[in-house]
């Protein structure tokens, strides 16, 4: 087993609750390692192989699982150097990853999450002392936009610690009367403005932590859609429920990402650590508590973003993933 395979198996056993099993390829005399998780419905198994041995390994693992006498769902992670994917389709769900370009070349819908995680693990395997940032390009871009606008706000306010409300209104803060006059774009721009240094530091830290996970799980395009829709729904909630307040900040959209993470954890509750859902719920509850006890926090925006993020992520999860059994 090479280093990349070991790291992927290590991730599955330490973070996803799998245990290791093995069988022997009778043709090549090599050991085939399998990550296994048992459910009441049967066995969920993941075998990691390469493009040269995928077909043979698939048959050997299938025969091995049949001997258990239990229902099983076999899935394959196929590592390759090739750019040709025509021969990679098989009887069981699989994700095919080019280990040179770190690109998913083929992926059955049920393995999207595992495939994205495996790509990130392969990247880190090449240089474990350096965290690869390329997988977080959307998160970094969003953080950069927020910081640039904050710098502009600080310059116009002549104060980088506490931004002038008039400047925030000028740059696109949410304010109902102006939106009623046709300045609808404030529904979007308000999500990229912040009122003070602590405000932007806490929001950007949260965005980096949560956004990087969403970018891996859902992919870049869906991440952008989730973030955008959550930002819009957060602004709309604030607009309709508190129309005469000036509202700014990325926290509504970030709550949407948190909602998407919660939706994913619930959907995959049988394949991830049991404490993940509890931890997410604690974070949500804690932020809601903080929002209700500290003044000048737009709770309507938080609830709107959370609901928007959960709805769109559920749609993505239901339309892009199949049942394991």
Secondary structure, DSSP 8 states (H G I E B T S, - for coil): --HHHHHHHHHHHHHS--EEEEEE-TTT--EEEEEEEEETTEEEEEEEEETTTHHHHHHHHHHHHHTTTS-EEEEEEEEES-S--TT---SSEEEEEETTTTEEEEE-GGGHHHHHHHHHHHHHHH-TTS---GGGHHHHHHHHHHHHHHHHHHHHHT-SSB--HHHHHHHT-B-HHHHHTT-TTHHHHGGG--SBHHHHHHHHHHHHHHHHHHHHHH-HHHHHHHHHHHHHHHHHHHHHHSTTS-B--SHHHHHHHHHHHHHHHHHTTTTS-THHHHHHHHHHHHHHHHHHHSTT--HHHHHHHHHHHHHHHHHHHHHH-----
